[in-house]
Amino acid sequence: MSGPAFLDTNILVYAALQPDARSEAARALLAQRGVISVQVLNEFTNVAHRRLHLSWPQIEQAQKPIRVLFPSPMAISVQTHEAAVAIAARTGYQPCDALSIASALEAQCETLLSEDLQDGRIIDRRLTIRNPFR
């Protein structure tokens, strides 16, 4: 893999919140840095609150190391949104997944690391989706 990878929300969840067999691998991926977007931070917060039932102070605590590793997550612009809608229409991915794909493309990443998307799929001939837990 050349250049930074785009990390999907599940990498952050396994690394920071959910003790799991995948946690060590997820922490190793975070240590390599890479790219995340504000959307990934929002999804992380949503998972922590709604699925894992963490309190707001616990969520803030969990986000601190992420904010150190990724001090400047990518913003989501109208152009990113429009690209995501086009990707969703073309690929059948849900809009939130297409937004991660659009952000990864915008960041010129060659790899998007996600457990939830189709491992090995190539988007726009330049972004490969990889499941790092496979």
N, C-alpha and C positions, 0 to 999 in steps of 0.2 A: 504494500500500500504506500503510495507516495502522496505527500501532502497531508494536511490534517483531515481527519475523518469527522463527519457530523454525527453527534451522539443523540440518539432518540431518548425520550423520557425514561423508558424502562431501564436503561443503563444507570441513570441517576437513582432511580428508586431502589434497585438492587444494591447499589453501592452505599447508599446513605440510610435507607429506611427499613428494608425488608431483609432480615437475616435469612439467607437462602443459600443453596449450593452454588448459585451464580454470583454471590456477593464478592468473593475474592477476585474473580475474573472482571467484574464490573469496576472494582476499585483500581485494578491494574489499567483498565481502559481510561478511567478518569485521570490517572497519573500521567498518561500520555498526552493529556490535554485534548486538543481537538476544538470543535466548534459546537456551540449550542445557540439556540435562539430564545428570545423572550417567551415564545410560545411553549418551549420545553420547560422553562421555569414555571409557567402558569399550569401546565399539565402536571408537573411534579407536585405543586401545591394542591391541586385538585385531588390527586391520588392520595396524598398524605392526609388530607382532611376528610374526604368522603369515603375512601375505601379502608384506610388504615386508622381512621378516627383519632388522629393526633390533634392536640390542642394547638392554638395559634402560636404560643411560645415554643412548643416543640417543633413546629414547622419552621419557625424563624431560626431556631438552633440548627436544624438539619440543613438549612440553606446556606449557613455561614461558610462551610468549607467549599461548597459549590461556587459561591460568589468569589472566593479567593482564587480558585482554579480557573474560573471563567468570569473575569471582571467586566468584560464588555460583550455580553451576548448580543447576537444579531437582532436588530429591530425588525419588526414586521411592517412593511410599507404596503401601500395600495397596490404597487406593482407586484410585490410578493404575493399578495392575495389574488390578484388577477392571474398570475402564473399558476398558482395552486388550483384555481377553478379550472383552468385549461388542463392541468395534469389530471385532476379528478375526472373530468369528462373523457379524457383520452384513455386513462388506465383503469378506471373503476375504483380507485382508492377513495376512501372517505376523505372529506375536505380537510380534517385536521391532519391526517397522514400526508395528504398532498401538500399541505403547507410546510411540513417538515422537509419533504422532497424539494419543494420550490426553494426553501431556505438553503438547503445543502447545495443546490445548483447555483444559487446566487453567490454563495460563499466559495464557489469553484472547488468544492470538495469532490473527490473522486469516489469516496465511499461513504455510505450512510449505514451506521451500525444500529440495528434494531432487531429485537426478537419478534416483533409483531408484523413485520412486512415480509414480502416474498423473497426469501434468501436466493441470491444469485440474479435477481431481476436487474436489468440494466435500463435506466431511464435516460432518454435523449442521447444515447450512445456515449455518455460520459459519467454517469453516476451509477455505481453498483451497490445494490443493497446487500448487506452481509449480516447474518445472524451470528454474533460472536459467541453465543452459547451452544452452538451446534457441534 
